[in-house]
C-alpha cells in the first residue's frame, strides 16, 4: 500500500522522499493513522497497474541521446551532509577518470617522448656538465700496443748473402694514453676550442714480458729518410750527404733499444740536420711514436651539440680549417664531423657511416657498419674500415687525391710524408694486410691475418658512445731510388715495415658503464613500459566502465530473459522507491521533463482516480476518530488520544522537511504497519497523512 500512495503523490506533482526519517519524527507522526481495512485496495491495485504501464511506455519511447544526464548520475552518489544532499563521485566514476588519465599519459609519452628530451639535455656539452667532464678528460683505459719489426738477417742482407730482408714481430710494448682536451674555451656558435694532449705512460705489466730496454736491429730512420729526400736533389747535395755518412759511419740498420726506436734516439745525422736545416728538422732526436704523438701547435674546435645534439663531440675544424692542407680535393682533405675516438655521431643507423680522425692517420678514415649486436651490455653496431680504403685511385677513382705529387703508391699504402716532417712514411694495415703483392717483394716474415689485423669499433648508436675500440695501422717507409746514397743502395724501391700499433680500449670503466646503462638501457625501458602500461590499463578501464554504463542504461539479464532498464529505478538504492519519479531541481528530473506534456496528461488521469480513494480514506479516518473519542469507557481511549493527538482541522497537514536538496521540501503519504490494536487487529496497517 505504501507504493500505491507514493505513486499518487508522484503523479499529482508532490515531491517526497521515501528515506527513513529519524525516530523523533516518526514518533511525532504516529498520531495520524488509518487502519488498512478502511482502504479500498482494489482501486490502488488498478492504479498500480496503470503506473507500471506508464513506466513501460516511457521506457519504449526513451532515446539514448536523452540519457546523458542519467549516465552522469550513474557516476555520482548522492550523500547526505547535515541539511543538504551532495553529489560525490562513486567508484565507477573514479575508475573511468583513472582510465582516461592513463590513456592521456600514454599518448603524451608516445608523442612527446620525455626520454628524448632528457637525453638531448644530457648529451649537450656545457661548462661543468657531466658529459662535458667525461669528454674533457675521459676516464677510460686507452692503450697504445706497439709491435716492432726486428731485422734478423742484417749482416746477411747487407753483405748480399740474402736478397730479402727478414723481419720478426716483437711486442707488444704497451703504453697507456692519458687522453685530455686542455685549455677549453666555449664559443658563441655552438662550438668549443681546445688543445688535444695524449701523453703516454709505460705499462710493463701489460707488455707480456717485453721491456723498453730490449735490444733490437731496426732501420736507421734518419739515414734512410734524409737519403730519400736528398736522392731527388742535385748531385752536389747528394755528395755532401755522402761525405757526412762516411764521416759518421752511419749504417741503414742500427742496433738500439726498443724505447730509443719508439721515443727517440740520438744520431749525428739528426744533430747535423737540426743544426743546418732547422726549418725542416727542429728536433735533435727521432722516434716514430714520439713523432706520432707530437701535438705541438695543434688546436681544434668541437661541436657542443647546442644546435644539433647528434654532432656533440665531433670535430668542426682542425688548426682553424675543416680541411687538411696536404690533400687536394674535399674527399681526401675533409675532417669536419669526424670523431677523435672520444665520441662518435649520435642517432646512427645501420645505413650510416662515420669518420675517425687521428693525427697519426693523416686523414679522416671512413667507418662503415658491418654488424649489430650486444657489447658489454649495450646495443651496439660494429664498424670497420671499408674495402679499398687504402686504394690510391686504382679501384676507386675518387681516391686519386691521395696520390702525392702525382705519385700513387700501390693499393694498401697511403702516403703520409707531409704529416711526418717530409720523411717518406706510408701507412698500411698490419703486415700489409689487404695490400698488393708488390709490398712483399723484398721483405720476408710478414703474416697478414684478418682476425689479428683488422680494425673494429663497437659504437652505441643512440649516443655515439664507443664501447670497444681496436684501431690498427702500420708505419712503413716507402723508399725511392737510393742507389746514389752511400750505404743505402740495397734499400732502393723498398716498402720497409718498421712497426705497427693498436689503439685499444677494451671496455668502459665500471662507474661510467653503470651511468650509461641507466641512461641508455633502463630509462628507455621505463618510458616504453609506462607508455604500454598506460595504454593497456587506460583502455581496459575505459572499456570496462563504458560497458557497465551501457549495460545499466540498456539492458540487464534475469534468468536469460532480456529486460529493459527501468530508468525511474536508477537511484532507488538509497533514495527512491520503485515507480518514483524525481521531481526536484537536480539533474535527475531532466529526462522526466523531456516528456512532460505526455506525462502530465497521464498524471491527471491517475489523479482523478486516486483522489476518490483518498477522500474515502479521510472520511473513514474521521469516523474512526469520532467513534474512538466518544467511547470514553474504552481501556485504550487515553492511549489513543495520546497517540492520535492533532492540532486544528484534520484537513490541515504538516509538511515534513526532508532535505534531499538544500531548497526543497517533500510531502508524503506513507503506509506503515503498527503492532498495537485490539485482539486480532495487532499489526494493522495505518496510513500517515501529512
Protein Blocks (a to p, Z undefined) as FASTA:
>chain_A
ZZmmmmmmmmnopacdfbdcdfklmmmmmmpccdfklpcfklmmmmmmmmmmmmmmmmmm
pcfklmmmmmmmmmpccddehjaccddddfklmmmmmmmmmmmmmmmmmmnommlmmmmm
mmpccehiaklmmmmmccbdcdddddddddfklmmmmnomambdcdddeddddddddddd
ehiacdfkopacddddddddddfklnnopafklccddddfklmmmmmmmmmmcfklmmmm
mmmmmmnopafbdcddfklmmnopcdfklmmmmmmmmmlmmcfbdcfklmmmmcghiacd
ddehlmomklgoiafbgghiabdfkbgcjklmpcghiaehlaccehiafkbccddddfkl
opacddddfbdcdeehiacddddddehklpghjmmmmlmmmpgghiacdehiacfklmng
opacddddehhiaiafklmmmcghiacdfklmpccddddfknopafbdcddddddddddd
fklpghilmmgoiacdfbdcddddfbdcfklmmmmmmmmmmmmmmmmmmmmmmmmmmmmm
mmmmmmmmmmmmmocceehiacdddfklmmmmmmmcehiacfbfbfklmmmmmmmmmmmm
mmmmmmmmmmmmmmmmmmmmmmmmmmmmmmmmbmklmmmmmmmgcehjfklccdddddfb
fkbccddddddddfbdehjlgoiacdddZZ
